[in-house]
Amino acid sequence: MSLRLGCIADDYTGASDLANVLSRNGLRTVQTVGIPKPSLLLPEVDAVVVSLKSRSIEAGRAVSLSLEAEQWLRGRGAGHVLFKICSTFDSTDAGNIGPVIDALRERAGAGPVLVNPAFPETGRSVFQGYLFVNGVPLHESPLKDHPLNPMRDSNLVRVLQRQSRSPVRLIPFATVEAGAEAVRDALAAMPDAGAAIADAVAARHLDVLGQAALAGPLSAGASGLGAGLARALVARDGIAPQASAPDTTRRDRSAGRSAILAGSCSTATRQQIAAAEAAGIPSCRLDVRRLLEGGAGAVVAETLRWTAERLGAGPVLVASSDAPEAVQAMQRSHGGAAAGHAVEQALAAIAEGLLAAGVDRLVVAGGETSGAVVDRLGLEAFLVGEEIAPGVPVLRTAGARHPELSVALKSGNFGGEDFFTRALSMLG
């Protein structure tokens, strides 16, 4: 295998988002769960997205995992590596984006790393270094209350500088508008910098940045930058468009069972839960307070009994999602990290029980929840299927564990109100 592009994603939903974008833009792509074992046989592909669960862990561990992934990708011929981050730049002042970029840059012997989290297709844009979500500054958007990484500063130069050892600069809108050569010249003119935040408000800017980034060994950004890199690679290497054909990963699900697990507390996910309930999907809300007070085993067992009584009649939904003020109150009383971990592990245990009960179509909402579920199930890799919504593809498991499972892993903020019912229809 000789890769054109290697990618390291800091969570599992972001990895499937990126894999979807790369595939849609002409690169044969596989998403792995962690660094592949030697026993995992991968098809001949143009890009591999190594998905890590490193966004919210201790920074040193995130660096170690990312360097291991980078070594594996370079060993398979990847000339350029993209460190895939969230389009809302989820991180604290301690990291993990800055420390990982610093370490990857030192390993690659690179100059300033081009950084851009814009994804205009999903409402994320960067102008003069400020990140906007659907036209609203990041610090005024619902992401200001993210339960793990509240984002209270929209200026990404400032945010990244607080995490980085080297200076962080800006590649402003006017430079990006001038084209890829102007961006490359701007990077060359800042040799003291470790990273440079680049503006982008439209898809054409992502193409400029993708072309410019390929001149070096490393870049960092969201799936929008991945799209620019993919299109630049297709143009540079003359990759033929993949022939239209039926999705060969599709499986017969006439006798299968379906379930939804929602761990995200985002506004979008809570609206999607309400829409699924209105469509007649029975739902069970986890008793999070009881779970955090030592009753996790009982909560999981009772939830699985509830699902067992209903799975034969159709899909079921299990949610821990709640309004931001309720989540904050729970975090104050039990600790933010501890509360989040307990909920994720409970949902992962429920996922394991659901598969034992015959579920082979599973939709998971929330990046941390998706990571916990995938790890608990021991999944190794995914083939990328159809796009359910921007940033969310159908994923078919590859490898020995659960070979008949179809999955959708959704970042909390992605998808329209009908996402859950649409996803279930496409996983069949």
Secondary structure, 3 states (H helix, E strand, C coil): CCCCEEEEECCHHHHHHHHHHHHHCCCCEEEEECCCCCCCCCCCCCEEEEECCCCCCCHHHHHHHHHHHHHHHHHCCCCCEEEECCCCCCCECCECHHHHHHHHHHHHCCCCEEEECCEHHHCEEEECCEEEECCEEHHHCHHHHCCCCCCCCCEHHHHHHCCCCCCEEEECHHHHHCCHHHHHHHHHCCCCCCEEEECECCHHHHHHHHHHHCCCCEEEECHHHHHHHHHHHHHHHCCCCCCCCCCCCCCCCCCCEEEEEECCCCHHHHHHHHHHHHCCCCEEECCHHHHHHHHHHHHHHHHHHHHHCCHHHCCEEEECCCCHHHHHHHHHHHCHHHHHHHHHHHHHHHHHHHHHCCEEEEEEECHHHHHHHHHHHCCCEEEEEEEEECCEEEEEEECCCCCCCEEEEECCCCCCCCHHHHHHHHHC
